[in-house]
Amino acid sequence: MRFLAGVFLFFHWAAIVANAQLNYTFPMDVSVSIEDNKLMLPFAGGFVAPQFSAIDLNNDGVEDLFVFDRASNKISTYLYQEGNYVYAPQYENAFPAGMKSWVLLRDFNCDNKPDIFTSSIFGMSLFENTSSGDNLSWELLHQTIYTEGSNGQINLQVSSYDMPGIVDVDGDGDIDILNFNFAIGGGVEFHKNMSVENTGSCDMDLVRITKRYGEFEECTCEDYIFGSEECPTIGGRLKHSGGKSILSFDATGSGVQDILIGQEYCVYPGFLKNTGTQATPLMSSVDFDFPVASDPLRMEYPAFYEIDVDHDGTKDLIAAPNTYLTEGTQDYTLLLAYYKGAAGGQYSHITDSFLKDEMIDVGYKASPAFADIDFDGDEDLLIGTGKIGSGASVWYFENTGNSSAPSFNLKNTDFLGLSSEGNESIRLQFLDVNSNNEPDMVVYKIKEGALTAVAYLNTGNANVPYELTNSIALQLPVNSVWDAPHLFPLGNSYGLLIGKQVGNLEYYLLSGSLEGGAWQLVSDTYLGFGEDFNKRNPRVIVGDFNANGTQDMLSVNDSGEVLVFENFTSGNTPIEVNGFDEDSGQLFGLGFGSQSNPYAANLFGTREPAIAFGLLQGGIQILKNTTSTPGGNELALKVSAYPVPVKANQLVLQSNKDCLVRLIDSMGKQLTESFTLPAGSAQTIDLIVVPGVYFVEFASFNERKIIRIAVID
């Protein structure tokens, strides 16, 4: 099986001529600030359990970064340019699809090109790097890697929860493998590569030498034994409970391989210094305060990666969680430690948020949405979050730019105070629920094993557009926390699309109101979305993606496939959605990992909406349509007059557009001269009128709105 990125790009480019496609760029110039710090990688997507490897992506002689996140199976790629890492999504789809659990890049055949070792159902697979020039390509060389055991050839079984050590352990020039026993654990197995000894060249010819490498065993979290000691038996429990990570490296420059071990359900990494030789390794003690004794690392199930992060010629260490999202309680907005290496095995703790502190990263399960929260005529960004156990919230970023050039600044991380409700995750959608031409905030909540939907109604008050007490519960036909509902207006009513965990898509029509109406199932395999293991968790949104005046449907699933069904209620066939690299002029496939949440909004002054994807690993990515027709982002006029009712000298007016405003009475008589109300500003008006009912008229250049007010003593 061969993966040719260059050929993939060529044929996809040629296919544009014959097939309609939607192509998007990743705009890197959108400014995002958190606590007045401008982020350098705001839309790189975040991390939960990233695994790092070095590779020269663009063939410029400089090692870049490949990152695989085991939580979402998403690949991220970064170029090293002028002392910084720059997000480069155009390389992500050049790697083999479908990799899961763990991925490490190591050069097995000594051609100076890192190959891919990854988890497989029978242990691990190997993809050979067959790249030429700057076209990345891979060939599946071994579906299953075998080793010579005591009774002949067996597959080298590595638990999908583990991270093996893949390195030249014995210094003979070829790659060896260290792993914990899949069934009983405890000791580390050493699989020696005999290719150099047998053929004089590098290949994969493994023989299991020992099941107790270094003469030690791990018993429990902080319990290691050495020499002839044995682990205590605890109720017959297997020693190998939970995942384990291994980094084999020469920590001190002594010429022999030391070991650094991380364990699931354990925050104490164990460093075992090799006091033996390459031929006879010996570990006789464990250090739980490595790599910096004065500032020991404490992280749930850490895995470690030795990479020259800053390109100074000395290897550094990165420590990252290796958990799945159902495990642990740690805060995933941090926890990505970077230790700068120096001669003699000395490390300096640089940061606990390597790269993450330059990204929007809400932890996990990011769900973006856009609405003009502050009445200033442009779309603000809100992100629903996930929180293991409880405490999910909404992050609010104010758009301090404009409707054509957005710029986002974090205002708070608990918009509307939803964290107090104890939800496990929150997903957002804005639409007019009560038919008053104002966007209401629909919140899909998961709590205690149930998915519910609540609409927070727009108050019309620019200072407090939504309130916890001003809400209605929506009755939706959902029956699993894995359901992904999406409401959309359909004539004078609503339609509902629900992506199901197993891959199918349900389509419902509403009879009655959203509060208590009846939903009629039209199809449980809508548009051909049936059960499909490779395309699980479809998430769909409705919008006019090609700016032709009809409703389209965009879908994304765990395979990474992104499709748009134009005028979808007519049953049209889908068109592909691709990325576009402006530097090379080439298309590339998109991949957002599992359970991504899309949302469409007019952000860049074009009729074609931008698409934001919220990622399982906590970040978001924004895509801009390469077909940019000006004028599509004109927001509807939104006005506000408060408080209600109002006393003299207390009326505050606000609008999202520049308006002329006047006060009229119930007979239509104008009581004030027209005055200008600038967009986004709040202006207090002196009312010199008797108590009664009055009207405030707002007129922009192309719209007019009237608000009824009651004046009291």
Secondary structure as GFF3:
##gff-version 3
##sequence-region A 1 713
A	DSSP	beta_strand	2	4	.	.	.	ID=ss1
A	DSSP	alpha_helix	5	18	.	.	.	ID=ss2
A	DSSP	beta_strand	21	25	.	.	.	ID=ss3
A	DSSP	beta_strand	31	34	.	.	.	ID=ss4
A	DSSP	beta_strand	37	38	.	.	.	ID=ss5
A	DSSP	beta_strand	50	55	.	.	.	ID=ss6
A	DSSP	beta_strand	64	69	.	.	.	ID=ss7
A	DSSP	beta_strand	74	81	.	.	.	ID=ss8
A	DSSP	beta_strand	84	87	.	.	.	ID=ss9
A	DSSP	three_ten_helix	89	94	.	.	.	ID=ss10
A	DSSP	beta_strand	103	106	.	.	.	ID=ss11
A	DSSP	beta_strand	115	120	.	.	.	ID=ss12
A	DSSP	beta_strand	123	129	.	.	.	ID=ss13
A	DSSP	beta_strand	137	142	.	.	.	ID=ss14
A	DSSP	beta_strand	146	149	.	.	.	ID=ss15
A	DSSP	beta_strand	152	155	.	.	.	ID=ss16
A	DSSP	beta_strand	165	167	.	.	.	ID=ss17
A	DSSP	beta_strand	176	180	.	.	.	ID=ss18
A	DSSP	beta_strand	188	193	.	.	.	ID=ss19
A	DSSP	alpha_helix	195	199	.	.	.	ID=ss20
A	DSSP	beta_strand	206	210	.	.	.	ID=ss21
A	DSSP	three_ten_helix	213	215	.	.	.	ID=ss22
A	DSSP	beta_strand	216	220	.	.	.	ID=ss23
A	DSSP	beta_strand	223	226	.	.	.	ID=ss24
A	DSSP	beta_strand	244	249	.	.	.	ID=ss25
A	DSSP	beta_strand	258	263	.	.	.	ID=ss26
A	DSSP	beta_strand	270	272	.	.	.	ID=ss27
A	DSSP	beta_strand	302	307	.	.	.	ID=ss28
A	DSSP	beta_strand	316	321	.	.	.	ID=ss29
A	DSSP	beta_strand	337	342	.	.	.	ID=ss30
A	DSSP	beta_strand	346	351	.	.	.	ID=ss31
A	DSSP	three_ten_helix	356	358	.	.	.	ID=ss32
A	DSSP	beta_strand	367	371	.	.	.	ID=ss33
A	DSSP	beta_strand	380	384	.	.	.	ID=ss34
A	DSSP	beta_strand	394	399	.	.	.	ID=ss35
A	DSSP	beta_strand	407	412	.	.	.	ID=ss36
A	DSSP	three_ten_helix	415	421	.	.	.	ID=ss37
A	DSSP	beta_strand	425	431	.	.	.	ID=ss38
A	DSSP	beta_strand	440	447	.	.	.	ID=ss39
A	DSSP	beta_strand	450	456	.	.	.	ID=ss40
A	DSSP	beta_strand	471	474	.	.	.	ID=ss41
A	DSSP	beta_strand	484	490	.	.	.	ID=ss42
A	DSSP	beta_strand	493	499	.	.	.	ID=ss43
A	DSSP	beta_strand	505	511	.	.	.	ID=ss44
A	DSSP	beta_strand	518	523	.	.	.	ID=ss45
A	DSSP	three_ten_helix	526	528	.	.	.	ID=ss46
A	DSSP	three_ten_helix	533	535	.	.	.	ID=ss47
A	DSSP	beta_strand	539	543	.	.	.	ID=ss48
A	DSSP	beta_strand	552	556	.	.	.	ID=ss49
A	DSSP	beta_strand	562	565	.	.	.	ID=ss50
A	DSSP	three_ten_helix	568	570	.	.	.	ID=ss51
A	DSSP	beta_strand	574	581	.	.	.	ID=ss52
A	DSSP	beta_strand	586	588	.	.	.	ID=ss53
A	DSSP	beta_strand	597	601	.	.	.	ID=ss54
A	DSSP	beta_strand	610	614	.	.	.	ID=ss55
A	DSSP	beta_strand	620	625	.	.	.	ID=ss56
A	DSSP	beta_strand	639	642	.	.	.	ID=ss57
A	DSSP	beta_strand	646	647	.	.	.	ID=ss58
A	DSSP	beta_strand	651	655	.	.	.	ID=ss59
A	DSSP	beta_strand	659	665	.	.	.	ID=ss60
A	DSSP	beta_strand	675	677	.	.	.	ID=ss61
A	DSSP	beta_strand	682	685	.	.	.	ID=ss62
A	DSSP	beta_strand	692	699	.	.	.	ID=ss63
A	DSSP	beta_strand	704	712	.	.	.	ID=ss64
###
